[in-house]
Amino acid sequence: MTTAMNKFAPFAHPMYIMAKPAGALCNLSCRYCYYLEKEHLYTGGAPVMSNALLERFTKEYIEAQTTREVLFTWHGGEPLTRPLSFYRQAVELQKQYARGHVIDNCIQTNGVLLNDEWCRFLKEEGWLVGISIDGPEEFHDAFRRDKQGRPTFAQVIKGIELLQKYDIPWNGMAVVNSLNGNHPLEFYHFFKEIGCHYLQFTPVVERNFHHADGRYLATPEQTGEETTDFSVNPRQWGEFLCTLFDEWVRNDVGTYFVQMFDATLCNWMGEAPGSCAFGEYCGHAGAMEYNGDVYACDHFVTPEHRLGNIREKSLVEMMYGEKQRRFGLMKREGLPSTCRACEFLFACNGECPRNRFVVSPQGEKGLNYLCQGYRQYFRHVAPYMDFMKRELLAGRAPANIMQALSDSGGDVSALMNS
């Protein structure tokens, strides 16, 4: 029998490092942002990655890969606060050290700083762009404002229009919070209206906790179940997912791609879900700050989860070392008995550890705050997922579910008999 230790084999998958070339620096001040406060971890000087560190990271990151394909992910803060010349240098270094590897780049931005020059570069180099936008103007501007408190929706839409003008591939990257979480159909229809065919959304779950260094958001290790007023609650999350799924599965399978639903189907099929939140283990996707500090995960950039600095340790030492190995295993090993006995463990895997701070009915720590919502969602989608799994195993497209639903008059129970 394969053990957990064997499953978490160091070289079984690519290494991913999310690079922060400008640290937590951002031109916006989104109220729910989990990363702005990371500026308190570093004092003195501008949070700017040097060219020397960029070269070291590029060379070592490529050499550490065990697959031919290498993905560079540029994140923030806001990565576009660095000049375009920095990314031109990054591309030149990638070409210099590629040594037969196929290099891809993706960058996540709020879109406000996009212009024609940026877009010509992104198009020429074939970069994928993730745009942070939370739905219609009312929802977006409620939390996503600039440093002066001004709304940003119109600027983000202009950025998206530029990406479309230059035919640059882009994903919508939204957060679901206490406001837009009550309006799933309006949220989803908006993304279709602006031509977004690839949508990712993440629930906002944060708690207040005052740290000595000035940070104020709690880490999963810290106790307390009271969440901020902008956090989505479990009931909202379940209703949001079920309502949006019903709209998607009846109209848009194979045309619009929602990461949450793709990940669910992958787990139903026994395949890697493509989203670390729903994987069985953590640990293969780290984050590197502008000064070379490497952390276990983008959501665990805390002193406790610092693995070292690239100037002092290699990426292989840090990402495949004992500390990171244990971090990865704890996702599975830390599950309470409630999760271990759950019929949907295979689909959920406890979701992201950052949300696992609730005490279970059995008095065990580590239950996911959104558990109620996820159970509602998985129970709701089960017959559809069973059907799509059957279609895929038979060599047919999962989009056949739309025709099957039409033929059955929308009778979900009739799907498996069709």
C-alpha positions as CSV (number, residue, x, y, z in Angstrom):
1,M,0.0,0.0,0.0
2,T,1.3,3.5,-0.9
3,T,1.9,5.6,2.2
4,A,1.5,9.3,2.6
5,M,5.2,9.7,2.7
6,N,5.6,8.0,-0.6
7,K,2.8,10.0,-2.2
8,F,4.5,13.2,-1.2
9,A,7.6,12.4,-3.3
10,P,9.8,15.5,-3.9
11,F,10.2,15.3,-7.6
12,A,6.7,14.0,-8.5
13,H,5.6,17.3,-9.9
14,P,7.0,20.7,-11.0
15,M,8.1,23.3,-8.5
16,Y,6.2,26.5,-8.5
17,I,7.5,29.8,-7.0
18,M,5.3,32.8,-7.0
19,A,7.7,35.8,-7.5
20,K,7.0,39.1,-5.8
21,P,9.2,41.6,-7.7
22,A,7.7,44.6,-5.8
23,G,6.8,42.8,-2.5
24,A,3.6,44.0,-1.1
25,L,3.8,47.3,-2.9
26,C,0.5,48.2,-4.6
27,N,-1.2,51.2,-6.2
28,L,-4.5,50.1,-4.7
29,S,-5.7,49.6,-1.1
30,C,-8.3,46.9,-1.3
31,R,-10.0,46.5,2.0
32,Y,-9.8,42.8,2.2
33,C,-6.3,42.3,0.8
34,Y,-4.3,39.7,2.7
35,Y,-1.0,40.8,1.3
36,L,-0.7,44.6,1.8
37,E,0.1,44.0,5.5
38,K,3.2,42.0,4.5
39,E,5.0,45.3,4.2
40,H,5.3,45.2,8.0
41,L,7.7,42.2,7.6
42,Y,10.2,44.4,5.9
43,T,11.4,47.9,6.8
44,G,13.8,50.3,5.2
45,G,14.3,50.8,1.5
46,A,12.0,50.3,-1.4
47,P,10.6,46.8,-1.9
48,V,12.3,46.2,-5.3
49,M,13.9,43.0,-6.6
50,S,17.4,43.7,-7.9
51,N,18.6,42.6,-11.3
52,A,21.2,40.4,-9.6
53,L,18.5,38.6,-7.6
54,L,16.3,38.3,-10.6
55,E,19.2,36.6,-12.5
56,R,19.9,34.2,-9.6
57,F,16.2,33.3,-9.3
58,T,15.8,32.8,-13.0
59,K,18.8,30.5,-13.4
60,E,18.1,28.5,-10.3
61,Y,14.4,28.2,-10.8
62,I,14.9,26.8,-14.3
63,E,17.6,24.4,-13.2
64,A,15.4,23.1,-10.3
65,Q,12.6,21.9,-12.7
66,T,12.3,18.2,-13.5
67,T,9.9,18.9,-16.4
68,R,10.6,20.5,-19.8
69,E,7.9,23.2,-19.1
70,V,8.7,26.0,-16.7
71,L,6.1,28.5,-15.5
72,F,7.1,31.9,-14.1
73,T,4.4,33.5,-12.0
74,W,4.6,37.2,-11.2
75,H,2.5,38.4,-8.3
76,G,2.3,41.1,-5.7
77,G,1.2,43.5,-4.3
78,E,1.0,44.9,-7.8
79,P,3.8,43.6,-10.1
80,L,3.1,46.3,-12.7
81,T,4.6,48.9,-10.3
82,R,7.9,47.6,-11.5
83,P,8.9,49.1,-14.9
84,L,8.5,47.2,-18.1
85,S,12.3,47.2,-18.4
86,F,12.4,44.8,-15.5
87,Y,10.3,42.2,-17.3
88,R,12.1,42.6,-20.5
89,Q,15.2,41.7,-18.6
90,A,13.4,38.8,-17.0
91,V,12.6,37.5,-20.5
92,E,16.2,37.9,-21.7
93,L,17.4,36.0,-18.7
94,Q,14.9,33.2,-19.3
95,K,16.1,32.8,-22.8
96,Q,19.7,32.8,-21.6
97,Y,19.2,30.0,-19.1
98,A,16.4,28.1,-20.8
99,R,18.7,25.2,-22.0
100,G,15.9,23.5,-23.9
101,H,13.1,24.3,-21.4
102,V,9.9,25.7,-22.7
103,I,9.3,28.9,-20.7
104,D,5.8,30.4,-20.0
105,N,4.9,33.5,-17.9
106,C,1.8,34.6,-16.2
107,I,1.2,37.8,-14.3
108,Q,-1.6,38.8,-11.9
109,T,-2.5,42.5,-12.0
110,N,-5.3,44.8,-11.0
111,G,-5.2,46.1,-14.5
112,V,-5.1,49.8,-13.6
113,L,-1.5,50.4,-15.0
114,L,-2.0,48.5,-18.3
115,N,-1.3,50.6,-21.4
116,D,-0.5,50.0,-25.0
117,E,3.2,49.6,-24.4
118,W,2.6,47.0,-21.7
119,C,0.1,45.1,-23.9
120,R,2.4,45.0,-26.9
121,F,5.0,43.4,-24.7
122,L,2.6,40.9,-23.2
123,K,1.3,40.0,-26.7
124,E,4.8,39.7,-28.2
125,E,6.1,37.5,-25.4
126,G,2.9,35.4,-25.1
127,W,2.2,36.1,-21.4
128,L,-1.1,35.0,-19.7
129,V,-2.7,37.8,-17.6
130,G,-4.9,37.4,-14.6
131,I,-7.1,40.4,-13.9
132,S,-8.4,41.1,-10.4
133,I,-12.0,42.2,-10.7
134,D,-14.9,41.4,-8.4
135,G,-17.9,41.7,-10.7
136,P,-20.1,44.6,-11.5
137,E,-19.1,48.1,-10.6
138,E,-21.2,48.2,-7.4
139,F,-19.5,45.1,-6.1
140,H,-16.0,45.9,-7.3
141,D,-15.8,49.4,-6.0
142,A,-17.2,48.5,-2.6
143,F,-13.8,47.1,-1.6
144,R,-11.3,47.7,-4.4
145,R,-10.2,51.3,-4.2
146,D,-7.0,53.2,-4.6
147,K,-4.8,54.8,-2.0
148,Q,-7.0,57.9,-2.0
149,G,-10.2,55.9,-1.5
150,R,-11.3,56.4,-5.1
151,P,-13.2,53.7,-7.1
152,T,-11.2,51.7,-9.7
153,F,-13.8,49.8,-11.7
154,A,-13.6,52.0,-14.8
155,Q,-9.8,51.8,-14.9
156,V,-9.9,48.0,-14.6
157,I,-12.4,47.8,-17.5
158,K,-10.1,50.0,-19.6
159,G,-7.3,47.5,-18.9
160,I,-9.4,44.6,-19.9
161,E,-10.4,46.3,-23.1
162,L,-6.7,46.8,-23.9
163,L,-6.0,43.1,-23.4
164,Q,-8.9,42.3,-25.8
165,K,-7.7,44.9,-28.3
166,Y,-4.3,43.1,-28.4
167,D,-5.9,39.6,-28.2
168,I,-4.0,38.8,-25.1
169,P,-5.2,35.7,-23.2
170,W,-6.6,36.6,-19.8
171,N,-8.4,35.1,-16.8
172,G,-10.9,36.9,-14.5
173,M,-9.7,36.5,-10.9
174,A,-12.3,37.5,-8.3
175,V,-12.9,37.2,-4.6
176,V,-16.3,36.3,-3.2
177,N,-17.1,38.4,-0.1
178,S,-20.0,39.4,2.1
179,L,-21.4,41.6,-0.6
180,N,-21.1,39.9,-4.0
181,G,-21.6,36.6,-2.3
182,N,-25.4,37.4,-2.2
183,H,-25.6,37.9,-6.0
184,P,-24.1,34.9,-7.8
185,L,-26.1,35.2,-11.0
186,E,-25.4,38.9,-11.4
187,F,-21.7,38.2,-10.6
188,Y,-21.5,35.4,-13.2
189,H,-23.5,37.1,-15.9
190,F,-21.2,40.1,-15.6
191,F,-18.1,38.1,-16.5
192,K,-19.8,36.6,-19.5
193,E,-20.8,40.1,-20.6
194,I,-17.2,41.3,-20.6
195,G,-16.0,38.3,-22.5
196,C,-14.3,36.4,-19.7
197,H,-14.2,32.7,-20.7
198,Y,-11.9,31.7,-17.9
199,L,-13.0,32.5,-14.4
200,Q,-11.4,31.9,-11.0
201,F,-12.9,33.1,-7.7
202,T,-11.8,32.7,-4.1
203,P,-13.8,33.1,-0.9
204,V,-12.6,35.8,1.4
205,V,-12.2,34.5,4.9
206,E,-10.2,36.6,7.3
207,R,-10.0,37.2,11.1
208,N,-8.5,40.1,13.0
209,F,-5.4,39.5,15.1
210,H,-2.9,42.1,16.2
211,H,0.7,41.1,15.8
212,A,3.7,42.8,17.4
213,D,5.1,43.6,14.0
214,G,2.0,45.6,12.9
215,R,0.2,42.9,10.9
216,Y,-3.4,42.4,11.8
217,L,-4.7,39.3,10.1
218,A,-4.7,36.0,11.9
219,T,-2.9,32.9,10.6
220,P,-4.5,29.5,10.7
221,E,-2.5,28.6,13.8
222,Q,-4.1,31.3,15.9
223,T,-7.4,30.7,17.7
224,G,-10.6,32.6,17.2
225,E,-13.5,31.9,14.9
226,E,-14.9,35.4,14.5
227,T,-14.4,36.7,11.0
228,T,-14.3,40.2,9.5
229,D,-17.4,41.8,8.2
230,F,-16.2,41.5,4.6
231,S,-15.7,37.7,4.8
232,V,-18.2,35.4,3.1
233,N,-20.0,33.1,5.5
234,P,-20.5,29.4,5.0
235,R,-24.2,29.6,4.2
236,Q,-23.5,32.3,1.6
237,W,-20.7,30.3,0.1
238,G,-22.8,27.2,-0.4
239,E,-25.7,29.1,-1.9
240,F,-23.3,31.1,-4.2
241,L,-21.6,27.9,-5.5
242,C,-24.9,26.0,-6.1
243,T,-26.7,28.8,-7.8
244,L,-23.7,29.7,-10.1
245,F,-23.2,26.0,-10.9
246,D,-26.8,25.5,-11.9
247,E,-26.5,28.4,-14.4
248,W,-23.2,27.2,-15.8
249,V,-24.1,23.5,-16.1
250,R,-27.3,24.2,-18.0
251,N,-25.8,26.8,-20.4
252,D,-22.0,27.0,-20.5
253,V,-20.2,23.7,-20.2
254,G,-17.3,23.7,-22.7
255,T,-17.7,27.4,-23.5
256,Y,-17.0,29.1,-20.2
257,F,-14.5,27.6,-17.8
258,V,-14.8,28.0,-14.0
259,Q,-11.8,26.8,-12.1
260,M,-13.9,25.6,-9.1
261,F,-16.0,23.4,-11.3
262,D,-13.0,22.1,-13.3
263,A,-11.3,21.2,-10.0
264,T,-14.3,19.4,-8.7
265,L,-14.6,17.3,-11.9
266,C,-10.9,16.5,-11.8
267,N,-11.2,15.2,-8.2
268,W,-14.3,13.2,-9.2
269,M,-12.2,11.6,-11.9
270,G,-9.3,10.9,-9.6
271,E,-7.1,13.4,-11.4
272,A,-5.0,16.3,-10.0
273,P,-7.4,19.1,-9.5
274,G,-5.3,21.9,-10.9
275,S,-6.0,24.0,-7.8
276,C,-3.9,23.5,-4.7
277,A,-6.8,24.3,-2.4
278,F,-8.4,21.0,-3.4
279,G,-5.3,18.9,-3.6
280,E,-4.5,16.2,-1.0
281,Y,-1.2,17.8,0.0
282,C,0.3,21.3,0.0
283,G,3.9,22.3,-0.3
284,H,4.8,22.4,-4.0
285,A,4.0,26.1,-4.6
286,G,6.0,28.6,-2.6
287,A,6.4,32.4,-2.7
288,M,9.5,34.5,-3.0
289,E,9.6,38.1,-1.7
290,Y,11.6,40.9,-3.4
291,N,14.6,40.3,-1.2
292,G,14.9,36.6,-1.9
293,D,13.1,35.3,1.2
294,V,11.1,32.1,0.3
295,Y,7.9,31.1,2.1
296,A,5.9,27.9,2.2
297,C,3.0,29.4,0.3
298,D,1.6,32.8,-0.8
299,H,-1.0,32.5,2.0
300,F,1.6,31.6,4.6
301,V,4.0,34.5,4.2
302,T,4.7,34.7,8.0
303,P,7.9,34.4,10.0
304,E,6.9,30.9,11.1
305,H,6.8,29.7,7.5
306,R,9.9,31.4,6.1
307,L,12.1,28.7,4.5
308,G,15.2,30.7,4.0
309,N,16.7,33.1,1.5
310,I,17.8,32.2,-2.0
311,R,21.1,33.9,-1.4
312,E,21.8,31.5,1.4
313,K,20.0,28.3,0.4
314,S,19.1,26.8,-2.9
315,L,15.4,26.6,-4.0
316,V,15.7,22.8,-4.0
317,E,17.0,22.8,-0.4
318,M,14.1,25.0,0.7
319,M,11.2,23.6,-1.4
320,Y,12.2,20.0,-0.9
321,G,13.5,20.3,2.6
322,E,12.1,18.8,5.8
323,K,10.3,22.0,6.9
324,Q,8.4,22.3,3.6
325,R,7.8,18.5,3.5
326,R,6.1,18.6,6.8
327,F,4.1,21.7,5.8
328,G,2.8,19.8,2.8
329,L,1.9,16.7,4.8
330,M,0.1,18.6,7.5
331,K,-2.8,19.3,5.1
332,R,-3.7,15.7,5.2
333,E,-2.4,14.7,8.6
334,G,-4.2,17.7,10.3
335,L,-7.7,16.8,9.2
336,P,-10.2,16.3,12.0
337,S,-12.2,13.1,12.2
338,T,-15.2,14.9,10.8
339,C,-13.3,15.4,7.5
340,R,-11.8,11.9,7.5
341,A,-15.3,10.4,7.7
342,C,-16.9,12.8,5.2
343,E,-18.2,11.3,1.9
344,F,-16.7,14.2,0.0
345,L,-13.2,14.1,1.4
346,F,-11.9,13.0,-2.0
347,A,-13.4,16.2,-3.6
348,C,-12.5,18.7,-0.8
349,N,-9.4,17.5,1.0
350,G,-10.2,20.0,3.7
351,E,-9.7,22.9,1.2
352,C,-7.0,25.4,2.0
353,P,-5.4,25.1,5.4
354,R,-5.6,28.9,5.9
355,N,-9.4,28.5,6.4
356,R,-9.2,25.5,8.8
357,F,-9.5,27.3,12.2
358,V,-12.9,26.0,13.4
359,V,-13.4,23.5,16.1
360,S,-15.3,20.4,14.9
361,P,-18.4,19.0,16.6
362,Q,-16.1,16.4,18.2
363,G,-14.0,19.2,19.7
364,E,-11.1,18.8,17.3
365,K,-9.2,21.8,15.8
366,G,-8.8,22.2,12.1
367,L,-12.2,22.1,10.6
368,N,-12.7,24.4,7.6
369,Y,-14.7,27.5,8.3
370,L,-16.6,27.0,5.0
371,C,-17.3,23.3,5.6
372,Q,-21.1,23.7,5.7
373,G,-21.1,25.5,2.3
374,Y,-18.8,23.0,0.7
375,R,-20.9,20.1,1.8
376,Q,-24.0,21.7,0.4
377,Y,-22.2,22.3,-2.9
378,F,-20.7,18.8,-3.3
379,R,-24.0,17.2,-2.4
380,H,-25.7,19.4,-5.0
381,V,-23.3,18.8,-7.9
382,A,-22.8,15.0,-7.2
383,P,-25.3,13.7,-9.9
384,Y,-23.9,16.1,-12.5
385,M,-20.3,15.1,-11.7
386,D,-21.3,11.5,-11.8
387,F,-22.8,12.0,-15.2
388,M,-19.8,14.0,-16.6
389,K,-17.4,11.4,-15.2
390,R,-19.4,8.6,-17.0
391,E,-19.3,10.6,-20.3
392,L,-15.6,11.2,-20.1
393,L,-14.8,7.6,-19.3
394,A,-16.9,6.7,-22.4
395,G,-14.9,9.1,-24.5
396,R,-17.6,11.6,-24.8
397,A,-17.5,15.4,-24.1
398,P,-18.9,16.4,-20.7
399,A,-20.8,19.2,-22.5
400,N,-23.3,16.4,-23.4
401,I,-24.8,17.1,-20.0
402,M,-26.6,20.2,-21.4
403,Q,-28.4,18.1,-24.0
404,A,-29.1,15.4,-21.4
405,L,-30.7,17.9,-19.1
406,S,-32.8,19.2,-21.9
407,D,-33.9,15.7,-22.9
408,S,-34.8,14.9,-19.3
409,G,-36.7,18.2,-18.8
410,G,-34.1,19.2,-16.2
411,D,-34.7,16.1,-14.1
412,V,-31.4,15.6,-12.4
413,S,-32.4,12.2,-11.0
414,A,-32.9,11.0,-14.6
415,L,-29.4,11.8,-15.7
416,M,-27.7,8.5,-14.7
417,N,-30.5,6.6,-16.4
418,S,-30.2,8.5,-19.7
